[in-house]
Amino acid sequence: MKTISIFILLIYWSVILFAPVISKEPRSIKNKGFIKPLEKPNK
């Protein structure tokens, strides 16, 4: 029983740790077409 609970906790922690990394990947693909200015425009 302990080994099953440890295995489930490891899966749970890995999902929590890697969720932000996985969620940022599609945003970086969308930003490839975006052209950033070299200098900040003056207002």
C-alpha positions as CSV (number, residue, x, y, z in Angstrom):
1,M,0.0,0.0,0.0
2,K,2.9,2.4,0.8
3,T,4.5,1.8,-2.5
4,I,1.3,2.6,-4.4
5,S,0.8,5.8,-2.4
6,I,4.4,6.9,-3.0
7,F,4.0,6.2,-6.8
8,I,0.8,8.2,-6.9
9,L,2.4,11.1,-5.0
10,L,5.4,11.1,-7.5
11,I,3.0,11.3,-10.4
12,Y,1.1,14.1,-8.7
13,W,4.2,16.1,-7.9
14,S,5.6,15.7,-11.4
15,V,2.3,17.0,-12.9
16,I,2.4,20.0,-10.6
17,L,6.0,20.8,-11.4
18,F,5.8,20.4,-15.2
19,A,2.4,22.0,-15.7
20,P,3.8,25.6,-16.0
21,V,6.5,24.4,-18.4
22,I,4.0,22.7,-20.7
23,S,1.6,25.6,-20.6
24,K,4.2,28.1,-21.8
25,E,5.1,26.1,-24.9
26,P,2.1,27.0,-27.1
27,R,2.6,30.7,-26.3
28,S,6.2,30.6,-27.5
29,I,5.0,29.1,-30.8
30,K,2.5,31.9,-31.3
31,N,5.1,34.6,-30.5
32,K,7.4,33.5,-33.4
33,G,5.5,35.8,-35.8
34,F,5.7,38.7,-33.5
35,I,8.3,41.3,-34.3
36,K,9.8,43.2,-31.3
37,P,11.0,46.7,-31.7
38,L,14.7,47.3,-31.1
39,E,14.1,50.4,-29.0
40,K,11.3,51.4,-26.8
41,P,9.0,53.9,-28.5
42,N,8.9,57.4,-26.8
43,K,5.6,58.7,-25.6
